[in-house]
Amino acid sequence: MTNRSQKFISIFKRILPSPFSIAILLTIFTIILAQFLTKPSNESHGEYFMHILRSWEDGLWDESAGGLYFAFQMMLILVLGHVLALSGPIDKLIKTLLKYCTTTANSVFVVSFGAIIMGLFNWGLGLIFGAILARKIGEKFASSQSAINYGLVGAAAYSTMMVWHGGLSGSATTKAMEEGYIPSMMQSVGGDGTYPSFLPFESTIGSGMNILVALLCVTIIPLFLYFVAKRGEVKIIPKFNEQFGTVQEESGDQIKGAERLDYSNIVGIILGVGILLIAIVKGYNYQGESSLGFINLNYINLTLLGLSILFHRSIVNFVKAVQLSVGDISGILIQFPLYFGILGIMKGSGLIALFSDSIIAIASDYSLPVYTFISAGVVNFFVPSGGGQWAIQGPIIIEAATQLNADLPKTVLAMTYGDQLTNMLQPFWALPLLGITKLKPYQILPYTFLLFILGVVIFGAVLLFWP
């Protein structure tokens, strides 16, 4: 390990508390900002402080579509993505990829490429697939007593969260594809302009700009990490107390009675195929103007459920995979309310509008996407929830784009890029990965910080120069 690398990681180790402590510190910091930046002149500090605390509590138990309901959708995507990653076909894919992971450089290229591809399909699958592959690589090197830059491998797995919001499971884009959603959302916040009914798939996720961004990320990020690994000397022999859990299939030969249905491969396959057929029929019968407007969070979860049961073949194997998967979202489960509390403060105090409006005030139709990208990155650090952020920042973006006659789909995509980019600085969504790999935040964040700088260049250049 070089002195420079040692010093870099040592700094992160000293200054970074646990992700839960970060959530607490961000809560306190947000309260202080709201107290001194948004307090009305006709209220005392004491009265306004109580108002902030009430907003925080309201945010904790937010029952709206952007609150606890959204949190459950997100956790279900994460659990089902994990369940799918534990299935036989995905396990075979991981074992095949392990053959090419012979050095740190090869490993980070394979992990980042695979995680990004999976993440563009589904963010939960991409995150867990990358985490499991990284863990298996760590176990492979540990068993042979070979040194590896395991922190860089973990960062490569987390790179999927730098592309997720522009993929098929992006919160803002999938919500905006629902017919009638945009006028309804704007009406709820008092908007009185003329707004589009929805943003079709072809204008956001399937647009030329977003496809270009995806292609740049899937090529440049793995190559960048490959060369970082070539230059780096931070190598250790990973240590694990136990092998990563896998689902052991049970035949059920000794089981009698109705319980045999749980062990039946035929029943599991029929159930899985049946759920997938429901998803196909739903998509086929979709009557909206957008060709893929039926792809929303619930549709994604329905598809993941069908694939998970089908790939595990029996109900009992599927349930065992769920039990293994639920434990790794415990950190997110307990922190979601804290970040919704922060969101409640920012919404109730007008802090989020202050952040966004201060940037929009100096924007033009050309520069609005760039300023939106910057503001979304700042907001995401405080509220690492794409759907929650869209629920608050979305109306501001739509209103600004309408008033400035700016490109609305491009501006929405700019918000998604800013949201996903600062995940490289915010370890909230890394919790499942850290649980699986047994890494610490300070071991991956020096490298995700480099990915953040790379992302600024990629996303910023495309937003500036795409017509």
N, C-alpha and C positions, 0 to 999 in steps of 0.2 A: 504494500500500500504506500503510495507516494505521500510526502508530507502535505502537499496541497490538498489532496483528496481527503486525507485524515482530518485536516483542519476544517474543510468544508462540511463534512458530516458531523464533526464535533460541535460546530456552531449550531446546526439544526437540532442536535441532541440536547443542547443546553437551553435553547429558546422555545422548543415545542413541548407543550403539555399534552395530555391525552386529548383525543377528539371530544370527549364529553366536557372536559375543562374548557376547551376552545369554545364550545357552545355556550357555556356559562359566561365566559369572558365577553363573548360577542353580545350576549343579552345585556350585560351591564353597560357595555360601550354604547349599544343602541339606545338604552334608556338615557344615558348622559347626552348623546347627540340630540335626541328628541326634546329633552328638557331645556336645552340651551339654544336650539335652532328653530324650534317650532312653537314655543310657548306664546299664546296670545297675550297682548299687553294688558287685557282686562282680567287676567287670572293670576293668582299668586303662584309661586313656585310649589307650595304645598298642595294646592288644589290641582295644579296641572300634573304633579307627580302621581296623585291618586288616579287621575284620568289615564295616565300612561299605564299604571298597573292594571286598571280595568281592561284596557286594550290588550295588554299582555295575556290576561286571563281569558278574554274572549278569543284570542288567537289560539290558545292552547287547545280549546275544545271546539274549534271551528267546524261546523256541520255542513258548510256549503260544499259545492262540487269541487272547490279548490282546497278543501281542508281535510278532515278525517277520511272522507270518502275517497279523495285522491290519494291520501297516504296508504289506504288499504289497497287501492289499485296498484300503486307502486311496489308495495311489499309483496303483493301477489305475483307481479311480474318477476320480482327478484327470486321469490321462492320457486316458482314454476320454471324459471330459467335455470336455477340451480338443480332442480329435479331432472330437467332435460339433460343437463350436463353430466349427471350421474348415470344416465341410461347407457345401455350396451353399445349402440351405434356411436355415440359421442365418445365413450370410453375407448372404443377401437380407434377412432380418429386420433385421440390424444396419444395412444400408444404408438401409432404410426408416426406422428410428428416427433415423438421423443427420440426416434432413431436419428433425426437430423440435428438434435441438440447436443452437440459434442463439446462446444466451447461456449463461453459467455456471449460472444458475438453472434454465433449461430443461433443460440437460444433466444436472445432478445429479438432477433429478426423474426423468428418463427412465432414467438409468443405475441408480439405486437401485431404482426400481420393477421394471425388467426383471430385475436381478440377484436381487432378493428372490423374485420369482415363480419364476425358474429354480432358485434355491437351495432352495425348498420342495419341488421335484421331485427335485433331486439337487444336493448341495452342490458337487461338483466342476464340474458344468456351470454352476451359478450363479456361482461364483468366476471361472471362465475367461471366461464370456460377459460378465460385467461388466468384466473386465480388458481384453478385446479391444475392447468398445464404448468404454471410456474411452480406450484407445490411439487408436482411429479418430477420436474427438472431438479428441484432442490433435493428430493429424496434420491434421485438417480446419482447425483454427485456425492451426496452423503454416503451412500452405500459403497461407492468406489473410493471414498476418502480423497476426492478431488476438490480443489478450490474453485470457487465461482463467485462472481459479483452478484450475489443473490438479491441485493437491494435493487440493482438495475433490472433484473429479471422481473421483480415485482412491479417496478415502474412501467415496464413494457406492457404488463398485463393491465395496468390502470389506464394506459393510453386510450383504451376503448371509450372512456368517459370524456375524451376530447372530441369525439365524433358523434356521440349517441343522438344528440338533439336534432341533427340533420338526417337521421335515419328513419326507418319505418315506424319506430316507436316513440318519436319525438312528441312531447306533450303539446307544445304550442301549435305545431303544424297539424297534428291529428285533430285537435279541438277545432282549429280554424277550418278544417275540411267538412265539419258537420253543417249541413244546410240550415240556415237561419240562425246559426250560433252567433255570428258577429253582430247583427242588428240587435239580437236579444241582449247580448253582453253590453253593448253601448247604451241601450235603453235603460238598463239597470243602474248605470252610473250617470244618467242624465244627458247623454249625448243627443244632439238634435240635428246631426248632419245626415247626409245620404251615404250609406255604407253598403259594401257588397254583401250578399247573403252568405257567402263562404269564400274561401280561397281553395281552388281546386288543386289536386295532387300535382298536376303538371306545372303549376306555377310556383310551388314551394319544394317539396321533397324531390319531385321528378323534374325540376327545372334544370336547364343547362348549367347555370351557375353552381347549384348545389351538387350536381354530378361531378363537375370539375373539382370542387372542394373535396368531395369524397375520394376521387382518384388521386389528388395531390396528397391527401392524408395517408391513404393506403400504400403509397409508394415512398413518400419522403420520410414519414415517421419511422418505419422499420429500418431504412437505410441510415437515417440519422443516429438511431440507437446502436446500430451495428458499428458505426465508426466511433461512437462514444465508448463502446465496449472495447474496441481495438486500442484506444488511447488510455483507458483506465487501468488502474492497478489494484483497485479495491476488491480483494478476493478473500473469501473465507470458505471453510468447509461447513456447510449447513448442518445443524443438529436438530433432531426431532425426537420427541419422547415416544411417538407412535406413528404408524403409517396412516396416511389420510384415509378416512372411512369410505368404503364402497358398499354398494347394495349387493348382498349375497342372495342370489335367486333361490327360492324354495319351490320344490316340486309339489308339495302337498299330498304325497302318496299316502301318508299315514292319517290324513285328515278325512273325517267322515261328516255326513250331513250337509246342511246348507252352507257351512263354512267353506266347503270345497269351491264354492263360487268365487271366493276371494283369491284362491290359488289357481284358478283356471286361466290358462293362456287364451283359450277361445273367448271366454267372457271379456277378458281385458282387451283383446284385439278388437272385438266387436264394439265394445264401449268406446275405445279410442277412435276407431274409424267412424262410428256414429256421430261423435262430437265434431270431428273434422268435416263430415258431410253437412252438418248443420251450419258450420262456418262457411262452407262453399256455397250452400244454398242461399245463405244470408247475403253473401257477396254477389251472387248471380241475380238475385231479386232486387238488389239495390236500385232505387229509382232516381237517385240524385244526379245532378248535372256533372259532377266530378266522377271520373271513371273509377277512382279508388277511394271515394269518400267514405266508404264503409269501414275503412281501416282506422279504428280508434282504439283506445286503451282496453275497452272491454272485449273488442274483437280479437285483439292480440292475446289477451289472457285466455279467451276461449280456444284459440288455435294452439297456444302453448299447452293447455290442459289436455286437449286431444292428442297432441304429439307425445306428451309425457306419458300418458297412460298406454298409448300404442307402443312406444319404444321400451317401456318397462314390462309390457305384455300381460302382467297380472295386477290385480288391485292391491294385493298384499305387498308386492315389490314397489308399486307406486307410493303406497302409504309409508313404507319404510324410508324411501327416498325423501318424502316430505319431512319426516321426523329428523332426518339428518340435516336437511336444508334450513329448517326453521331456526335452529340454534345460531346460525351465522348471521341472522338479521336482527339479533337481540339488541345490538348497539344502535342500529338505525331505529328500531321500534321505540326505544326510550328517548332518543334524541329528536325524533320527528316533532313531538309536541313543543319542544324547546324552540325549534326553528319556526314553527307556526306561531309561537308566542312573539318571536322577533318580528315576524311578518305582521302580526296584529298590531304591534307598536308602530311599525313603519306605515301601516295603513291608517290606523286611528289618529296618528299625529300628523299625517301628511308628509312624513319624512321621505317616503319613496317618490312621491310626486315632486318634492323639492329637488331631489337628486336628478330625476328625469327631466323636469321642466327647466332646470338651470342649463342643461345641455341642449335641449330642444330649442330653447330661446335663441341660441346663436346658430342654429342649423338652417340649411337651405334644402331644397328638394334633392340636391345631389349629395350633400354631406349628412343628411339625416341617418341613413343606414350606418355610417361610420360612428356617429355620436351615439346611436342606439347600441351598437356593438360595445362601446366603452362603458356606457351606463349599465348595460345588462351584466357585464363582467363584474362591476362594483357591487351591484345588488345581489348577484349570485353568491358572493363571498359571505354576505349576511344571511341570505335565504337560499341554501343550496337545494332548491326544489323547482324544477322547470315549470311544472304545472302551477304551483303557488305563485311563482314569479310572473307567469303569464296572466294569471287572474288579476293581478294588480297593475303590472306594467303594460299589459296588452292594450287596455283602453287608451292609455296615454299615447302609445305608439300609433294606434289606429287614428286617433283624433289628430295627432300631429301630421301624419302622412296625408290625411284628408285635407287639412288646412294648407299644407305646403304643396299639395298635388305631387307628392313623392311616390315612388314605386313601393306599394304596400307589401307585396310578397317578398321583395328584396329586403325591406325593413324588418319584416317578421323573421326572415332567415338571419339577419344580422343579430337580432336578439338571441336566437338560438345559438349562434356562434359564440357570442359573449358569455352566455350562460354556461356552455359546455367548456369553454376555454379555462375559466378560473376554477374548474374542478381540479386542475393541476396544482392549485395552491390551497384548496379547501379539502381536507381529508375525510369529510363526512361520508361520501359514497365509497371511500376506500375501506370502510369498516369490515364488510364481508370478506374482502380480499385479504386484509390484515389477519382476520380470524383464520382463514384457510391456510395462508402461507406462513403464519406465525412471525411475520415481520413487524417492525415498529414503524410509526410514521416517519421518524427521522431517517430511516434507512432508505425510503423511497422518494421523499420530498426533494432532496437535492437534484434528483434526476427529473422529477416531474416539473421542477422549476425550469429546467432547460427546455422541456417540452412546451411549457408555457411561452417562453421566448420564441420558440419555433412557431407556435400557433399564432402568435401576434403577427408574425411575418406572413404566414400563409393566408389567414383570414383577412388581415388588413389589406394585403395586396389585391386579393380577389374583390373585396368590397370597393376598393378605390378605383380599380381599372375595369371591372365588369360594367358594360354599358347599361 
